[in-house]
């Protein structure tokens, strides 16, 4: 459906976010952590560079989670029976979320160490 107006494309994206919110507990968990991150940033008022780094890192985790959810949904629809290769693809996508989360944890540790050194 190429050539859709911007407001229609935005509606599709928002629909996807709503569906992911309803279906994916992991996404809801990540969004709670992002809300806590925002609270910490508002309370500590770090330099703008930390806002940028932490926002980008949180976004990386959310994007990985959304892509993982989309892939799992597609694979479950196309091949509902258990299959070793489908399982491998889903595991690899989950690993991407894990890696993004570990990167975010590393950035959070660096941020808190920077607070202690100030």
C-alpha positions in Angstrom: 0.0 0.0 0.0 2.5 2.5 -1.2 1.7 6.2 -1.5 -0.5 6.5 1.6 -0.8 10.0 3.0 1.2 10.7 6.2 -1.8 10.6 8.5 -2.7 7.1 7.3 0.9 5.9 7.8 0.9 7.4 11.3 -2.4 5.7 12.1 -0.8 2.3 11.0 2.2 2.9 13.3 0.1 3.9 16.2 -2.1 0.9 15.7 1.0 -1.2 15.8 2.1 0.4 19.1 -1.4 -0.3 20.6 -1.3 -3.9 19.5 2.2 -4.4 20.9 1.2 -2.8 24.2 -1.8 -5.2 24.5 0.0 -8.3 23.4 3.6 -8.0 24.7 4.3 -8.0 28.4 8.0 -7.4 27.7 7.2 -4.2 25.9 5.1 -3.0 28.8 8.0 -3.8 31.2 10.5 -1.9 29.0 8.1 1.1 28.9 7.9 1.1 32.7 11.7 1.2 32.8 11.7 4.0 30.3 9.3 6.0 32.5 11.6 5.4 35.5 14.5 6.5 33.4 12.7 9.7 32.5 12.0 10.3 36.2 15.7 9.8 37.1 16.7 12.2 34.4 14.2 14.8 35.6 15.4 14.4 39.2 19.2 14.4 38.4 19.2 17.0 35.6 22.3 15.7 33.9 24.1 17.3 31.0 22.3 17.2 27.6 24.7 14.6 26.3 23.4 12.1 29.0 19.8 12.9 28.0 20.8 12.0 24.4 22.7 8.9 25.2 20.1 7.5 27.6 17.2 8.3 25.2 19.0 6.7 22.3 19.8 3.6 24.4 16.2 3.3 25.6 15.0 3.7 22.1 17.3 1.0 20.9 15.8 -1.4 23.4 12.2 -0.5 22.5 13.0 -0.9 18.7 14.6 -4.3 19.3 11.5 -5.3 21.4 9.1 -4.1 18.7 11.0 -5.9 15.9 11.2 -9.1 18.0 7.4 -8.9 18.6 6.7 -8.3 14.9 8.9 -11.2 13.8 7.4 -13.6 16.4 3.8 -12.6 15.3 4.6 -13.2 11.7 6.4 -16.5 12.3 3.6 -17.8 14.5 1.1 -16.9 11.8 3.0 -18.4 8.9 4.1 -21.5 10.8 2.0 -22.2 13.9 3.5 -25.6 14.4 6.7 -26.0 16.3 9.7 -26.0 13.9 13.4 -26.0 14.9 14.3 -23.2 12.4 11.3 -21.0 13.4 12.4 -21.5 17.0 15.9 -20.5 16.1 14.8 -17.3 14.4 12.6 -16.4 17.4 15.5 -17.1 19.8 17.9 -15.0 17.7 15.4 -12.1 17.7 15.1 -12.4 21.5 18.9 -12.4 21.7 18.8 -9.0 19.9 16.6 -7.6 22.7 18.9 -9.1 25.3 21.9 -7.5 23.8 20.2 -4.1 23.5 19.1 -4.4 27.1 22.7 -5.2 28.2 24.0 -2.2 26.3 21.3 -0.1 28.1 22.4 -1.5 31.4 26.0 -0.7 30.7 25.1 2.9 29.8 23.0 3.2 32.9 26.0 2.0 35.0 28.2 4.6 33.3 25.6 7.3 34.0 25.4 6.5 37.7 29.2 6.4 38.0 29.2 9.8 36.4 26.8 11.1 39.0 29.0 9.8 41.8 32.1 11.5 40.3 30.4 14.9 40.2 
